[in-house]
């Protein structure tokens, strides 16, 4: 095997941050019995759960952003074939609403009053 390409320190640093946030949040939410003075101002369960979810979010973002590209390169096909816009004689299709003179050929649609 050859040398591994250097990805830089930024790609893996956030994984450690995510793990630390989840661990700190779990300890605050479930492992700390806060004194009444602290619990009066801060709800440690909510703060711990916020930190856990922030860690999960960072971890998921890192997995999605740093995944390896797919193996095959796909070529995008155009939405329509541009060669079909004009017919063989050089004129456009009779149903083409963008051709010159189409506005003069419109017909009034029947309504209930026209019966």
Backbone as JSON Lines, residues from 0, in Angstrom:
{"i":0,"aa":"X","n":[0.83,-1.17,0.0],"ca":[0.0,0.0,0.0],"c":[0.88,1.24,0.0]}
{"i":1,"aa":"X","n":[0.42,2.24,-0.72],"ca":[1.17,3.49,-0.8],"c":[0.84,4.39,0.39]}
{"i":2,"aa":"X","n":[1.46,5.53,0.41],"ca":[1.19,6.47,1.49],"c":[-0.24,6.99,1.4]}
{"i":3,"aa":"X","n":[-0.82,7.23,2.56],"ca":[-2.19,7.74,2.6],"c":[-2.17,9.23,2.33]}
{"i":4,"aa":"X","n":[-3.15,9.74,1.58],"ca":[-3.17,11.18,1.32],"c":[-3.48,11.95,2.61]}
{"i":5,"aa":"X","n":[-2.84,13.09,2.72],"ca":[-3.01,13.9,3.93],"c":[-4.32,14.68,3.82]}
{"i":6,"aa":"X","n":[-5.22,14.5,4.77],"ca":[-6.51,15.17,4.73],"c":[-6.53,16.44,5.54]}
{"i":7,"aa":"X","n":[-5.54,16.7,6.33],"ca":[-5.52,17.91,7.14],"c":[-6.12,17.65,8.51]}
{"i":8,"aa":"X","n":[-5.8,18.51,9.46],"ca":[-6.26,18.28,10.83],"c":[-7.71,18.67,11.07]}
{"i":9,"aa":"X","n":[-8.31,19.42,10.16],"ca":[-9.64,19.95,10.43],"c":[-10.74,18.9,10.3]}
{"i":10,"aa":"X","n":[-10.56,17.9,9.47],"ca":[-11.61,16.92,9.22],"c":[-11.9,16.03,10.42]}
{"i":11,"aa":"X","n":[-10.9,15.68,11.2],"ca":[-11.07,14.74,12.31],"c":[-11.21,15.43,13.66]}
{"i":12,"aa":"X","n":[-10.91,16.71,13.75],"ca":[-10.93,17.4,15.04],"c":[-12.35,17.51,15.6]}
{"i":13,"aa":"X","n":[-13.34,17.64,14.75],"ca":[-14.7,17.82,15.23],"c":[-15.3,16.53,15.78]}
{"i":14,"aa":"X","n":[-14.75,15.4,15.41],"ca":[-15.25,14.14,15.95],"c":[-14.96,14.08,17.44]}
{"i":15,"aa":"X","n":[-13.77,14.5,17.84],"ca":[-13.45,14.55,19.25],"c":[-14.32,15.56,20.0]}
{"i":16,"aa":"X","n":[-14.58,16.67,19.38],"ca":[-15.46,17.67,19.99],"c":[-16.85,17.1,20.18]}
{"i":17,"aa":"X","n":[-17.35,16.36,19.2],"ca":[-18.68,15.77,19.31],"c":[-18.74,14.75,20.45]}
{"i":18,"aa":"X","n":[-17.71,13.94,20.58],"ca":[-17.68,12.94,21.65],"c":[-17.62,13.61,23.02]}
{"i":19,"aa":"X","n":[-16.82,14.67,23.12],"ca":[-16.71,15.39,24.4],"c":[-18.04,16.04,24.75]}
{"i":20,"aa":"X","n":[-18.71,16.64,23.77],"ca":[-20.02,17.25,24.04],"c":[-21.03,16.22,24.5]}
{"i":21,"aa":"X","n":[-21.05,15.07,23.85],"ca":[-22.01,14.03,24.25],"c":[-21.7,13.5,25.64]}
{"i":22,"aa":"X","n":[-20.44,13.3,25.94],"ca":[-20.07,12.79,27.27],"c":[-20.37,13.82,28.35]}
{"i":23,"aa":"X","n":[-20.01,15.07,28.12],"ca":[-20.28,16.13,29.09],"c":[-21.78,16.31,29.3]}
{"i":24,"aa":"X","n":[-22.54,16.25,28.21],"ca":[-23.98,16.38,28.32],"c":[-24.61,15.23,29.09]}
{"i":25,"aa":"X","n":[-24.11,14.02,28.87],"ca":[-24.63,12.87,29.6],"c":[-24.32,12.95,31.08]}
{"i":26,"aa":"X","n":[-23.13,13.4,31.41],"ca":[-22.76,13.54,32.82],"c":[-23.61,14.62,33.48]}
{"i":27,"aa":"X","n":[-23.77,15.75,32.8],"ca":[-24.58,16.83,33.4],"c":[-26.05,16.42,33.54]}
{"i":28,"aa":"X","n":[-26.58,15.71,32.54],"ca":[-27.99,15.38,32.56],"c":[-28.31,14.29,33.58]}
{"i":29,"aa":"X","n":[-27.47,13.28,33.68],"ca":[-27.85,12.12,34.49],"c":[-26.9,11.82,35.65]}
{"i":30,"aa":"X","n":[-25.7,12.38,35.65],"ca":[-24.73,11.99,36.66],"c":[-24.5,13.01,37.77]}
{"i":31,"aa":"X","n":[-24.98,14.22,37.6],"ca":[-24.72,15.28,38.58],"c":[-25.99,15.58,39.35]}
{"i":32,"aa":"X","n":[-25.86,15.54,40.66],"ca":[-26.98,15.95,41.5],"c":[-26.69,17.39,41.92]}
{"i":33,"aa":"X","n":[-27.35,18.33,41.27],"ca":[-27.06,19.75,41.47],"c":[-27.61,20.23,42.81]}
{"i":34,"aa":"X","n":[-26.87,21.11,43.48],"ca":[-27.4,21.73,44.69],"c":[-28.62,22.6,44.36]}
{"i":35,"aa":"X","n":[-29.42,22.87,45.34],"ca":[-30.65,23.64,45.13],"c":[-30.35,25.04,44.61]}
{"i":36,"aa":"X","n":[-29.21,25.6,45.01],"ca":[-28.86,26.95,44.56],"c":[-28.62,26.96,43.05]}
{"i":37,"aa":"X","n":[-27.95,25.92,42.54],"ca":[-27.67,25.84,41.1],"c":[-28.95,25.47,40.35]}
{"i":38,"aa":"X","n":[-29.72,24.53,40.88],"ca":[-30.94,24.08,40.21],"c":[-31.99,25.18,40.13]}
{"i":39,"aa":"X","n":[-31.86,26.18,40.97],"ca":[-32.81,27.3,40.93],"c":[-32.64,28.1,39.64]}
{"i":40,"aa":"X","n":[-31.42,28.18,39.14],"ca":[-31.13,29.0,37.95],"c":[-30.9,28.19,36.69]}
{"i":41,"aa":"X","n":[-30.41,26.97,36.82],"ca":[-30.04,26.16,35.65],"c":[-30.7,24.8,35.76]}
{"i":42,"aa":"X","n":[-31.38,24.39,34.69],"ca":[-31.93,23.04,34.63],"c":[-30.88,22.14,33.98]}
{"i":43,"aa":"X","n":[-30.18,21.36,34.79],"ca":[-29.07,20.57,34.28],"c":[-29.51,19.46,33.32]}
{"i":44,"aa":"X","n":[-30.72,18.94,33.51],"ca":[-31.22,17.92,32.59],"c":[-31.35,18.5,31.18]}
{"i":45,"aa":"X","n":[-31.97,19.67,31.08],"ca":[-32.12,20.29,29.76],"c":[-30.77,20.68,29.16]}
{"i":46,"aa":"X","n":[-29.9,21.24,29.97],"ca":[-28.58,21.62,29.48],"c":[-27.8,20.4,29.01]}
{"i":47,"aa":"X","n":[-27.86,19.32,29.75],"ca":[-27.17,18.1,29.36],"c":[-27.71,17.51,28.07]}
{"i":48,"aa":"X","n":[-29.04,17.52,27.92],"ca":[-29.63,16.98,26.69],"c":[-29.31,17.86,25.49]}
{"i":49,"aa":"X","n":[-29.23,19.16,25.7],"ca":[-28.84,20.06,24.61],"c":[-27.41,19.75,24.16]}
{"i":50,"aa":"X","n":[-26.52,19.53,25.12],"ca":[-25.13,19.21,24.77],"c":[-25.02,17.86,24.07]}
{"i":51,"aa":"X","n":[-25.8,16.88,24.51],"ca":[-25.79,15.57,23.86],"c":[-26.25,15.69,22.41]}
{"i":52,"aa":"X","n":[-27.35,16.39,22.18],"ca":[-27.86,16.53,20.82],"c":[-26.93,17.38,19.95]}
{"i":53,"aa":"X","n":[-26.26,18.36,20.54],"ca":[-25.29,19.13,19.77],"c":[-24.13,18.23,19.33]}
{"i":54,"aa":"X","n":[-23.68,17.35,20.21],"ca":[-22.63,16.41,19.85],"c":[-23.06,15.46,18.76]}
{"i":55,"aa":"X","n":[-24.28,14.96,18.85],"ca":[-24.8,14.06,17.81],"c":[-24.89,14.78,16.48]}
{"i":56,"aa":"X","n":[-25.35,16.02,16.5],"ca":[-25.46,16.79,15.27],"c":[-24.1,17.03,14.63]}
{"i":57,"aa":"X","n":[-23.1,17.37,15.42],"ca":[-21.76,17.58,14.89],"c":[-21.21,16.27,14.32]}
{"i":58,"aa":"X","n":[-21.44,15.18,15.01],"ca":[-20.95,13.88,14.53],"c":[-21.59,13.5,13.21]}
{"i":59,"aa":"X","n":[-22.89,13.67,13.09],"ca":[-23.58,13.35,11.84],"c":[-23.11,14.25,10.71]}
{"i":60,"aa":"X","n":[-22.92,15.54,11.02],"ca":[-22.44,16.45,9.99],"c":[-21.05,16.05,9.49]}
{"i":61,"aa":"X","n":[-20.19,15.63,10.38],"ca":[-18.85,15.21,9.98],"c":[-18.89,13.95,9.13]}
{"i":62,"aa":"X","n":[-19.76,13.03,9.47],"ca":[-19.87,11.8,8.67],"c":[-20.38,12.13,7.28]}
{"i":63,"aa":"X","n":[-21.37,12.99,7.18],"ca":[-21.94,13.33,5.87],"c":[-20.95,14.13,5.04]}
{"i":64,"aa":"X","n":[-20.27,15.09,5.66],"ca":[-19.38,15.96,4.89],"c":[-18.07,15.27,4.51]}
{"i":65,"aa":"X","n":[-17.62,14.3,5.26],"ca":[-16.34,13.66,4.99],"c":[-16.47,12.27,4.39]}
{"i":66,"aa":"X","n":[-17.63,11.92,3.87],"ca":[-17.76,10.61,3.25],"c":[-17.01,10.59,1.93]}
{"i":67,"aa":"X","n":[-16.61,9.41,1.54],"ca":[-15.85,9.28,0.31],"c":[-16.78,9.4,-0.89]}
{"i":68,"aa":"X","n":[-16.27,9.95,-1.97],"ca":[-17.11,10.08,-3.16],"c":[-17.48,8.71,-3.71]}
{"i":69,"aa":"X","n":[-18.6,8.66,-4.4],"ca":[-19.05,7.39,-4.97],"c":[-18.09,6.94,-6.06]}
{"i":70,"aa":"X","n":[-18.09,5.66,-6.33],"ca":[-17.12,5.07,-7.24],"c":[-17.26,5.51,-8.68]}
{"i":71,"aa":"X","n":[-18.45,5.46,-9.24],"ca":[-18.62,5.75,-10.65],"c":[-19.03,7.18,-10.89]}
{"i":72,"aa":"X","n":[-18.51,7.72,-11.99],"ca":[-18.92,9.07,-12.36],"c":[-20.09,8.95,-13.31]}
{"i":73,"aa":"X","n":[-21.17,9.59,-12.97],"ca":[-22.35,9.55,-13.82],"c":[-22.4,10.82,-14.65]}
{"i":74,"aa":"X","n":[-22.83,10.68,-15.86],"ca":[-22.95,11.82,-16.75],"c":[-24.39,12.25,-16.79]}
{"i":75,"aa":"X","n":[-24.62,13.52,-16.6],"ca":[-25.99,14.03,-16.61],"c":[-26.48,14.18,-18.04]}
{"i":76,"aa":"X","n":[-27.69,13.73,-18.27],"ca":[-28.29,13.89,-19.59],"c":[-29.16,15.13,-19.59]}
{"i":77,"aa":"X","n":[-29.26,15.81,-20.72],"ca":[-30.11,17.0,-20.75],"c":[-31.57,16.63,-20.58]}
{"i":78,"aa":"X","n":[-32.36,17.59,-20.13],"ca":[-33.77,17.34,-19.89],"c":[-34.52,17.03,-21.19]}
{"i":79,"aa":"X","n":[-34.06,17.6,-22.3],"ca":[-34.68,17.32,-23.59],"c":[-33.6,17.36,-24.65]}
{"i":80,"aa":"X","n":[-33.91,16.78,-25.77],"ca":[-32.97,16.76,-26.87],"c":[-33.15,18.03,-27.69]}
{"i":81,"aa":"X","n":[-32.12,18.86,-27.76],"ca":[-32.26,20.14,-28.46],"c":[-32.42,19.96,-29.96]}
{"i":82,"aa":"X","n":[-32.0,18.85,-30.5],"ca":[-32.12,18.65,-31.94],"c":[-33.57,18.42,-32.36]}
{"i":83,"aa":"X","n":[-34.46,18.13,-31.44],"ca":[-35.85,17.89,-31.78],"c":[-36.7,19.15,-31.81]}
{"i":84,"aa":"X","n":[-36.09,20.32,-31.56],"ca":[-36.87,21.55,-31.54],"c":[-37.42,21.94,-32.91]}
{"i":85,"aa":"X","n":[-36.66,21.64,-33.96],"ca":[-37.06,22.01,-35.3],"c":[-37.34,20.75,-36.11]}
{"i":86,"aa":"X","n":[-38.33,20.83,-36.95],"ca":[-38.63,19.68,-37.8],"c":[-37.66,19.66,-38.98]}
{"i":87,"aa":"X","n":[-37.81,18.69,-39.87],"ca":[-36.87,18.51,-40.97],"c":[-36.87,19.69,-41.95]}
{"i":88,"aa":"X","n":[-38.02,20.34,-42.14],"ca":[-38.07,21.43,-43.1],"c":[-37.67,22.78,-42.5]}
{"i":89,"aa":"X","n":[-37.24,22.8,-41.24],"ca":[-36.76,24.03,-40.63],"c":[-37.83,24.79,-39.87]}
{"i":90,"aa":"X","n":[-39.09,24.32,-39.92],"ca":[-40.14,25.0,-39.19],"c":[-40.38,24.28,-37.86]}
{"i":91,"aa":"X","n":[-40.95,25.0,-36.96],"ca":[-41.22,24.38,-35.66],"c":[-42.51,23.58,-35.7]}
{"i":92,"aa":"X","n":[-42.72,22.82,-34.69],"ca":[-43.91,21.99,-34.57],"c":[-45.16,22.87,-34.51]}
{"i":93,"aa":"X","n":[-46.27,22.4,-35.02],"ca":[-47.49,23.22,-35.03],"c":[-48.05,23.48,-33.64]}
{"i":94,"aa":"X","n":[-47.68,22.67,-32.66],"ca":[-48.16,22.9,-31.3],"c":[-47.2,23.74,-30.46]}
{"i":95,"aa":"X","n":[-46.15,24.25,-31.07],"ca":[-45.18,25.04,-30.33],"c":[-45.76,26.42,-30.05]}
{"i":96,"aa":"X","n":[-45.93,26.74,-28.8],"ca":[-46.54,28.02,-28.42],"c":[-45.57,29.18,-28.54]}
{"i":97,"aa":"X","n":[-44.29,28.9,-28.79],"ca":[-43.31,29.97,-28.89],"c":[-43.01,30.37,-30.34]}
{"i":98,"aa":"X","n":[-43.64,29.74,-31.29],"ca":[-43.37,30.09,-32.68],"c":[-44.09,31.39,-33.03]}
{"i":99,"aa":"X","n":[-43.57,32.1,-33.99],"ca":[-44.21,33.37,-34.39],"c":[-45.61,33.13,-34.95]}
{"i":100,"aa":"X","n":[-46.53,33.97,-34.58],"ca":[-47.9,33.9,-35.09],"c":[-48.83,33.02,-34.28]}
{"i":101,"aa":"X","n":[-48.33,32.37,-33.27],"ca":[-49.19,31.47,-32.5],"c":[-50.29,32.24,-31.78]}
{"i":102,"aa":"X","n":[-50.01,33.45,-31.32],"ca":[-51.0,34.2,-30.54],"c":[-52.24,34.51,-31.37]}
{"i":103,"aa":"X","n":[-52.1,34.64,-32.67],"ca":[-53.25,34.92,-33.51],"c":[-54.1,33.68,-33.77]}
{"i":104,"aa":"X","n":[-53.62,32.51,-33.44],"ca":[-54.33,31.28,-33.72],"c":[-55.07,30.72,-32.51]}
{"i":105,"aa":"X","n":[-55.06,31.42,-31.42],"ca":[-55.71,30.88,-30.23],"c":[-57.22,30.88,-30.41]}
{"i":106,"aa":"X","n":[-57.86,29.91,-29.79],"ca":[-59.31,29.78,-29.89],"c":[-59.91,29.98,-28.51]}
{"i":107,"aa":"X","n":[-61.07,30.5,-28.48],"ca":[-61.77,30.68,-27.22],"c":[-62.33,29.33,-26.77]}
{"i":108,"aa":"X","n":[-62.09,29.0,-25.52],"ca":[-62.59,27.74,-24.98],"c":[-64.06,27.88,-24.61]}
{"i":109,"aa":"X","n":[-64.85,26.83,-24.81],"ca":[-66.28,26.94,-24.46],"c":[-66.44,27.04,-22.93]}
{"i":110,"aa":"X","n":[-67.42,27.85,-22.56],"ca":[-67.74,28.01,-21.13],"c":[-69.16,27.54,-20.89]}
{"i":111,"aa":"X","n":[-69.61,27.6,-19.67],"ca":[-70.97,27.18,-19.33],"c":[-71.99,28.08,-20.02]}
{"i":112,"aa":"X","n":[-71.69,29.35,-20.17],"ca":[-72.64,30.28,-20.8],"c":[-72.77,30.06,-22.29]}
{"i":113,"aa":"X","n":[-71.74,29.46,-22.92],"ca":[-71.77,29.24,-24.37],"c":[-72.62,28.04,-24.77]}
{"i":114,"aa":"X","n":[-73.19,27.31,-23.88],"ca":[-73.96,26.11,-24.23],"c":[-75.17,26.44,-25.0]}
